[in-house]
Amino acid sequence: MKIRPQPFLSGHGDTKDMKLPLRRGRGRIFQRNAMPEPLQVTAAEAGQKLLQFLSRRFEEPQSVLHRWIRTGQVRINGGRAKPFDRVELNDEIRVPPFAGAGTKAERVPVSSGGKELPPIVAETADVIVFCKPSGLPVHPGTGHTDSLTTRLEAAFAGSPFIPAPVHRLDRDTSGLLLVGKTYAAVRRLSDALAAHDGSVAKDYLAWVQGECPWSRPKRLEDHLAKRTVGAQGREKVVAGKSRTGGPDEKPASLTVRCLTVCEGRSLVLIRLHTGRTHQIRVQLSERGFPLVGDVKYGGPRCGDGLKLHAVRLRVGEETYTALPPWVGPWRVAHLPPEWEDV
């Protein structure tokens, strides 16, 4: 006689003495009344919303995870929960018996194409500081699958929490990039960057076209917006003309200081106060100092790439530095003693 599968119970009613049929899921057979061991929240995962926790643990659409929670098939320490309840260290998370077949720890690891992670400048219990090379995007996108996050997924396959970038660098920008090893670290540092409270500071070196006159720190303020320009409909960031900014314009602020002038080009040190897309490139170009290698925003072509490098990163009491790998006339052998006074 063929047994007709029954829907998994939603958490209502007494199931003590019921003999439940088998369910076949993803190549495995599970006894309906054989509850799996609860998942335990690790230190790296603590602080996440329940839905985030499940998304990182299971290869399932969010609609399915929502249904598990809504119907009482997911419980925190024995009690019913909501999708946005936060999980804490050592919480026990009960999931449906068939959920184990879709765990991300059991899937085939993401391929990194045999490519290694970028050089590590420093590592603590909470963060990793990488020196990202020019040409490597932080996230995969149209036309490219290789990225820092793809390599992190391959390197940490099976881990409860895959380390995640706290901020971004453009694909062609090199330099220091902060990655959180725990969810709490990612959230704390992301919040600090968004608040511009000074606990996280980012400094850049750039070669620009022209003789920059700012030997003393100069603060630049603009309102930036994305626009579609040209016959090909390319997206470009532009500076607004009004002081208050239009409805789609976002304030952008940085401080710049010229370190040296050589043959009509200037080496400048920049400290970001906001983190807008292409901010450094646009704000300097607007003043007549486009970056070397930045053809999109009016800079001269350069055979060995964009001359923009994240040189210094301060996180709380710790400061990390990495000189750019530039060679020839672009080489920076050291930074001046007073370079911290951007």
Phi, psi and omega in degrees: 000134181279128178273126179274121181300141178255149177297145180297138183299144184270007179103000180257140175093169182264128183245012188303310189256012181276135174264110186265146181289175178276156173230134178263123182222121174051045175085007180229156178249132182238136173283129187300325183264011178263091183287136179287163175297141180293150174282142178250132182286125180273170179298325180292334184264344186303140178099346179288158168287151183305318181296321176296316180303312181293323180298324180280337181269332189234144178271069182224149174298153181297330179298323178291317179297320176302317181295318177305314183290314185298325183268008175081012181278350175243130181226145176254117181052038176089348183255155178294155186220168176247158185304328187255013169293142181269141179265144182242167182306132178072006171301146176256124184249114176274137179230165179300152181302325183278355184293330185299337181289343183250019182293141180292334180295337183263353181282168177291130181302146177297135180279134176257010181066024180076008182269139184272168174292153177298167178303139177266123178277321180200155177213134175237187179294336186252330189223160169235135175251112179263156168253098185285131177282155173297140179098345179262114178287155178286321180236151176291157180200191181299124177089353178210132179257336179286136180196170177296316181295324177297318179292325177295319178299322179289319183290329184246027180304133180089349179286146178301327180226120177278123178310141187230142177298140179273330180217183183238157166232142175303156182306318185269001176270133178259169172123195190287132179226130185265128180236131179271134180271344178230157179297320181299320180292317179300315182293316182298313183287324177296319178296321180295319178295318181293328182278346182051045183272002177087354181286339174234124181232140182235127178241145183232152168250143178210145169264128180239155175283133179107164180265100184287127185271359189272079177285339173254155181305133181236124180270131179247130181236131178214170168242122186250148177213153177271136180226152172266122185231159175078166182294333182273359177068038180284144178274137182215147177269133181232157177269131178288161183265343181270150181289325184275340179088143178280178183298332181253011180262141182244139180294140179228135183218138174208164174240134184231146176218135179278130179263323180200154176239133183212117175052049175078010177229154186233140172265122184238152176249133187231137170242124179279137172252341173226167184237063181275156178301128177056025187303309182298315183299316183287313185295322178286322178298323179299332180267006179091017181232068179293152182287143175296129181089000183254075183297326183302324182247029170093007180276160178286151177294150178218126185298333182248033166096178181294134181263070177220126188218129175281102192265334186218140180221122177249126179234102184063239181271352183264141177233131181241141178226151176205114180292150181292153182274019184294148180235175179066222183291348182267354187299137174242107185279330181199170176253145180296153183304328184267015189295337181290342180274069182295000000 
